[in-house]
Structures are given as C-alpha cells and as structure tokens.
Amino acid sequence: MTTAVIGTGGLGSVIARHLASGGETLRLSSADIGSARALAARIGRAAVAVAGNRDALQGADAVVLALRFTVLKGVMDEIAGPLASKLVVVPSNPVSADAQGNVSRLLPEGQSSGKVVAGWLPAGARLAMAFGSLPADLFESASNRSPEQAVLFYVTDDDRAGQEVERLIRTAGFEPVKAGGLEQSDRLEVGGDLHGLVVGPAEARSLIGGA
Ligand SMILES: NC(=O)c1ccc[n+]([C@@H]2O[C@H](COP(=O)([O-])OP(=O)(O)OC[C@H]3O[C@@H](n4cnc5c(N)ncnc54)[C@H](OP(=O)(O)O)[C@@H]3O)[C@@H](O)[C@H]2O)c1
C-alpha cells in the first residue's frame, strides 16, 4: 500500500525508512524538496519525492504528518480536501525547545493534543496519534526486535483508524498497542508516562491499564 510522509526531518526520515523496509510504497514531501529528494534517493525504488504536500497525497491510502506542532495546522489546512478520506497519522509532540534545549508544552496542561488536532481535520479524516512516542534514535534501534517485537503505542477514537495504523506500525517493525482514545495522547508525548519506553506487549498492556 502507499503512504504519504509529509516532513522528512529527524523523525519523518526514520519513519519513512522503516515503512519502506516493511514493504510500504511512499510519497515524500517537505518544505524544501531537496530534503525529500535526498531521502527518496536513500530509500530507493519504494519512495518518490514530490514537489507539494497535496501531490504527496495522490494515490496514498494514509498520510504521516511528521511536522512540528507549530506548522501542523497550516499544512492540514493546505491539504484539507484530500485529507478527508484518509488515515491521518500524527506523531507531533505539542512542544517547543528554546536555544538552551529547554522544552515547554505548547498547550495548556491537561489539554489533549489529539483532541486539538482532531478539531483541525476535515470531516471524514480518520486520526491516529502514533509514531511520536519514541525519540528517533530509539525508534531506529527498537524496530524489528526478535524474538519479541517492541511496542509502539497509539491513540485514536476511530476503530477503522486503529486497524489502519496497526498495519503501519507492524510494517515499521513494531507491535501496536492502543493506549486509549485521543484524550489520552498526552501519555505518549514528551513528559508522558508512555513516552520513550521500549517494552514488549505484556508489559505495555499492564502499563496502559495501570495509569
Ligand atoms: N525527532 C524526534 O526524535 C521526534 C520523536 C518523537 C516525536 N517527534 C515529533 O515529530 C515532529 C517532527 O520532528 P522532527 O524532529 O522530525 O522535526 P524536523 O527535523 O524539524 O523536521 C520537520 C520536517 O517538517 C518539514 N516541514 C516544515 N514545514 C513544512 C511544510 N509547510 N510542508 C511540508 N513539510 C514541512 C521540514 O521540511 P524541510 O526538511 O524541507 O525543512 C522537515 O522535513 C515534531 O512534532 C516532534 O515533536 C520527533
């Protein structure tokens, strides 16, 4: 199947490479097409770089928006029409970092980024918050573990989105575990109790029941 990855920076490039390794066909776009082209060249035949975000969605079954939280709404508005029939996967953490690396949350404490992002989407888009619960280097090292795969947590309010994102998570070399609905997205983000954890399915299931 085909997935668009919009944003080919630190996280988007790792997600794209692992999806391609698992057999997914990719359409890549970024603010500067040079970044998407370089990634497509690294991946090989499974990926194509395209010049615009709307073009990335052509023929795609799903889209991963690997974007900083501050640009997410603008890109969603830009591609709202084609988003309406797609699985939309958002790994963005609602944080920014200052020059010293101090991280601060961009939403009021207790406000779910998943619910906020859902409010930015057109009717018909199916949202899952996923692929943002591990730093890129951990994502890389934890994928395709054997004999037991590491877990990637996701949240969604939509059963079909859940099935679709589970397929993508497996394609990327992880075992999917649902941590709840969109209101639980803060558990997956920087500072959340499920962020940065590399665990197997049994431990993951005990953790999600234990918050
Ligand atoms: N990096 C991690 O370890 C990590 C882990 C978990 C979650 N996350 C989350 O993932 C998101 C992305 O993080 P990142 O580290 O990958 O950021 P990043 O390295 O800054 O990459 C952001 C990407 O977004 C692209 N972009 C910016 N504006 C765009 C637009 N209007 N249209 C299309 N593409 C646009 C940039 O394009 P150019 O390349 O052309 O500039 C770049 O490829 C963040 O929300 C972060 O919280 C990151």
The ligand as a Gaussian input file, in Angstrom:
#p B3LYP/6-31G(d) Opt

LIG

0 1
 N       12.894000      13.852000      16.189000
 C       12.426000      13.030000      17.141000
 O       13.193000      12.276000      17.777000
 C       10.957000      13.000000      17.458000
 C       10.464000      11.983000      18.289000
 C        9.115000      11.925000      18.582000
 C        8.253000      12.870000      18.045000
 N        8.749000      13.845000      17.248000
 C        7.812000      14.831000      16.692000
 O        7.852000      14.739000      15.288000
 C        7.656000      16.018000      14.707000
 C        8.788000      16.256000      13.723000
 O       10.001000      16.305000      14.454000
 P       11.388000      16.297000      13.705000
 O       12.423000      16.131000      14.755000
 O       11.353000      15.342000      12.567000
 O       11.433000      17.801000      13.143000
 P       12.368000      18.350000      11.992000
 O       13.627000      17.575000      11.910000
 O       12.412000      19.820000      12.173000
 O       11.556000      18.027000      10.653000
 C       10.400000      18.731000      10.330000
 C       10.115000      18.487000       8.875000
 O        8.953000      19.250000       8.546000
 C        9.155000      19.787000       7.260000
 N        8.268000      20.913000       7.068000
 C        8.240000      22.104000       7.720000
 N        7.257000      22.884000       7.222000
 C        6.672000      22.159000       6.232000
 C        5.614000      22.404000       5.322000
 N        4.929000      23.560000       5.337000
 N        5.300000      21.442000       4.431000
 C        5.979000      20.278000       4.400000
 N        6.983000      19.975000       5.235000
 C        7.316000      20.915000       6.126000
 C       10.607000      20.155000       7.208000
 O       10.966000      20.295000       5.855000
 P       12.490000      20.610000       5.390000
 O       13.252000      19.323000       5.670000
 O       12.409000      20.858000       3.940000
 O       12.920000      21.764000       6.229000
 C       11.213000      18.946000       7.900000
 O       11.412000      17.908000       6.946000
 C        7.663000      17.029000      15.863000
 O        6.343000      17.446000      16.125000
 C        8.202000      16.256000      17.042000
 O        7.599000      16.646000      18.261000
 C       10.065000      13.933000      16.933000

